[in-house]
Amino acid sequence: MTTSPISPAFAEHFEATTQRLRESLTELLAELAARPDQPQEISRRFGLNKNLAWKIARIVTAQDSVDVVPLLPGAGGLRLALDAFAREGASPVTIEAVRRASAQFDEMTRTHAGDRNGLELLLSSLHPERIDRERLERSRKLAYQGNSATLGLQVRTNFCTSFLTPALGRDGWIDLALVRGMVGFRRLRAAGNWPLVTLRSYGVQGKITPIDPATQADEAPLLKEFCSQANPPIRSVVVGGETRFEMEAGPVGKSASLTTVFGWRLPAAAPIEGDGPDEVGEHFFRLDLPSERVQYDLLIHRDIVFPEGPKAFLYNLMPGHTAYPLSHQEDYSLPLPEKVLQLGESPHLTSPSIPKYRAILESVCERSGWDLGAFRAFRLEVCYPPIPSFLVLAHPLAGKDS
């Protein structure tokens, strides 16, 4: 059983003070014969700003206490409204009831959350299915800006595309091809080297091979025709069984921004079927760069059929521990209101965020002997994703007896 991270004391205190505030405002409007379903009339009659009148009306008519929080005016706005209501004949007792309810709500907020922003974060944990996507994106943007300044670099669009096809020469297995790219990689200061892509056992015959056959053994597996420079300043670092490709230090600013595109294949990467009913196939994208936007596309050949389409998960890597399957690690789950889009079969794949994206995919298919029209496509886009994290697309595997 999963335990709620929100204490019952907070949930009860929040509900009680919110309802008390709503009831006091409802009684105030009723005393003045002001209809909450007509906020424009409230604005005109009491001389209130239209937005303030709309907020007060919505507080009274909201269906859920959680919906009230972003509508609550600040102390100054509430004071203006109560003064206007008093001038139009509201009784001191009713006015004081609203003030007292507001003070009790503010005390609840200070006790459990510190301030209104903290309260909204708490409520997003209490009701993760109703998280405010716009507010979360604003918070992520602040983190992106802070990480960019701290690390001294940023990326406009960070993308990954995974191709799944039946394996050649091995029935029941999947050949995997991966494209990883950074559009608008920009240094904000003369920072040191920064890892872009890490491959395990790169260059071992029969394991990982570059999509471009002209790639030399000691080179990064780049698709050079889609890079902004034919030979971008990337060095390779071998650590144990891994090869890390790093962007070297260089000039700063927008005029020196770079686009790099990597591509490699993993023959017979995984079986199509699972041994048990709960087994999943996972495709993950490690996010370490401050990025304005991330695009993750999963292209599945029509001859590969899974019981369901992929679902998206986002996992915090700060604890430093990675366990599989990633999509079962609830303790490290992060909010992800964005959903996977199903682009359909034989999709006309383009992206406004990635120049020549269709041409990149066609190049991979041509070099691999595939037909791009034979794939079903799924896409996930996230603005200002948190780092470090894993973005995961997971789907159940077909059972061996199915």
Stockholm file with secondary structure:
# STOCKHOLM 1.0

chainA/1-402         MTTSPISPAFAEHFEATTQRLRESLTELLAELAARPDQPQEISRRFGLNKNLAWKIARIVTAQDSVDVVPLLPGAGGLRLALDAFAREGASPVTIEAVRRASAQFDEMTRTHAGDRNGLELLLSSLHPERIDRERLERSRKLAYQGNSATLGLQVRTNFCTSFLTPALGRDGWIDLALVRGMVGFRRLRAAGNWPLVTLRSYGVQGKITPIDPATQADEAPLLKEFCSQANPPIRSVVVGGETRFEMEAGPVGKSASLTTVFGWRLPAAAPIEGDGPDEVGEHFFRLDLPSERVQYDLLIHRDIVFPEGPKAFLYNLMPGHTAYPLSHQEDYSLPLPEKVLQLGESPHLTSPSIPKYRAILESVCERSGWDLGAFRAFRLEVCYPPIPSFLVLAHPLAGKDS
#=GR chainA/1-402 SS CCCCSSCHHHHHHHHHHHHHHHHHHHHHHHHTTCCTTCHHHHHHHHTCCHHHHHHHHHHHHCSSHHHHGGGCCCHHHHHHHHHHHHHTTCCHHHHHHHHHHHHHHHHHHHHHTSSHHHHHHHHHHHCGGGCCHHHHHHHHHHHHHHHHHHHTEEEEEEEEEEEEEECTTSTTEEEEEEEEEEEEEEESSCCCCEEEEEEESBTCTTSBEESSTTCCTTSCCBCGGGSSSSSCSEEEEEETTEEEEEECCCCCSGGGCEEEEEEEEEEEEEESEESSTTCEEEEEEEECSCEEEEEEEEEEETTCCCSSCCEEEEEECTTCCCCSSGGGCGGGBCCCCCCCEEEEESCCCCCTTSTTHHHHHHHHHHHHTCCGGGEEEEEEEEESCCSSEEEEEEEECEETTC
#=GC SS_cons         CCCCSSCHHHHHHHHHHHHHHHHHHHHHHHHTTCCTTCHHHHHHHHTCCHHHHHHHHHHHHCSSHHHHGGGCCCHHHHHHHHHHHHHTTCCHHHHHHHHHHHHHHHHHHHHHTSSHHHHHHHHHHHCGGGCCHHHHHHHHHHHHHHHHHHHTEEEEEEEEEEEEEECTTSTTEEEEEEEEEEEEEEESSCCCCEEEEEEESBTCTTSBEESSTTCCTTSCCBCGGGSSSSSCSEEEEEETTEEEEEECCCCCSGGGCEEEEEEEEEEEEEESEESSTTCEEEEEEEECSCEEEEEEEEEEETTCCCSSCCEEEEEECTTCCCCSSGGGCGGGBCCCCCCCEEEEESCCCCCTTSTTHHHHHHHHHHHHTCCGGGEEEEEEEEESCCSSEEEEEEEECEETTC
//
